Amino acid sequence: MSSTSPLDAHLTGLVQALLPYRSQAGRLARWGAHLARRLAGGGRLLVAGNGGSAAEAQHLAAELVGKLRDDRMPLSAIALTPDSSAVTAIGNDYGFDEVFARQVRAHGRRDDILIVMSTSGRSPNLITAVRAAKELGMRTWALVGERPNPLADMCHEALCCPSPDSQVVQELHLVSVHLMCEYVDRYLPMFTGDGALPAELPGTPQAGRDLPFGLDHDEFEEMVNV
């Protein structure tokens, strides 16, 4: 019988995952920049997950529709989990594997973004949702646990949280949600100005405006186009 307390065991697992997570988490800046560009231009983010990941999906959508820190324009983000009438109707009529895919087909448009959140990366209803999003020409990102897993392989990009413990993975997903929203807020002014994108090159920062984090314009353009 182990003498390690649950507190020590859990925190040790979290600490062991933090350093390798940090080496991957730089992609959150790119995702935040791309989200800022897309959402400022009238696009939409769809987010889905099961169980604890459903709660994380709702958390992400709430931060974008509401705010993270400072007041700003509301951004279009829809969690595909909380509408119990839609979820149960689709599940009853089409099967549980379709509960997110059918909502993706209803709400998603070309160049919108779908984020799927899963500790295992193997949820059949999320796999089906990603396929539906790709058919529509949406961009797909996965927040998942360790590779290999199907969602990481099939999405355009994946942040794989390096822990075999699903609790630690979910905690790193929460960190990722907050960081991504922080980056959205940092980059959003590059695309809003007085509420509109720059006229000459949509998605390109206005001439002479300082860019966050010391980036030059080429680096910024690469980020928003991921």
Protein Blocks (a to p, Z undefined) as FASTA:
>chain_A
ZZbdfklmmmmmmmmmmmmmmmmmmmmmmmmmmmmmmmmnopacddddehjlmmmmmmmm
mmmmmcfklgcdddddddfklmmmlmmmmmmmnojklmmmmmmmmmpcehiacddddfkl
pafklmmmmmmmmmnopacdddddddddfklmmmmbdcdddbfbfklmmmmmmmmmmmmm
mmmmmmmmmmnmnopacfklghiacehiacehhiafklmmmmmnZZ
